Amino acid sequence: MNEAGEAIVYQGRPSWLNYIGLYVAGIALFSLLSLAGRSRGGIFALCFMLGVSAIFRFRYLFTCTEQRIITREGLVARNTNEMQLRHIRAINVRQGVIERILGIGTIIFISAVERDATVVFKGIWDPQGMKERIRSVENEQ
């Protein structure tokens, strides 16, 4: 249950795989610095990239309750965007080639009430499955 007394159907953050580019960059920097005899610098670069990806990941919180979908963004300041499930007109899933290989993607919820109103869950693991779970909750109402 959340603070509004609604049962939470899903709550999560972007997948760690969403930040694979940062991991590759960290490994590349580690390798280059280690080859140059700067292994401490390489370890620092690798840890820095892992830290940055953790910060990016924990900036977002995605929640689906039995009545609403909510996205929260921010570590210190907070931006919240929500939509009633009954107001959803369409749920779109976007996946590029790499995202499809990794099994992650972006889910875009489009409002039937407000023009151009959307809620976005970015970097979600199994976005098609998540879409179906949310549709099933929506259909139960």
Number of C-alpha atoms within 10 A of each C-alpha: 10 9 6 7 8 13 13 15 16 14 13 15 20 22 18 16 17 21 18 15 12 18 19 13 14 21 18 15 19 22 18 15 18 15 11 11 11 13 15 12 16 22 18 15 20 22 16 15 21 17 13 14 20 13 13 18 18 14 17 20 17 22 18 23 22 18 17 19 24 18 21 17 17 14 12 7 7 10 11 13 14 18 21 16 21 14 16 21 11 13 18 13 18 15 17 11 9 12 17 13 9 16 18 24 25 21 21 17 23 20 20 14 13 11 8 8 14 17 20 19 23 21 23 23 21 15 22 19 10 15 16 12 15 20 15 11 15 18 10 8 9
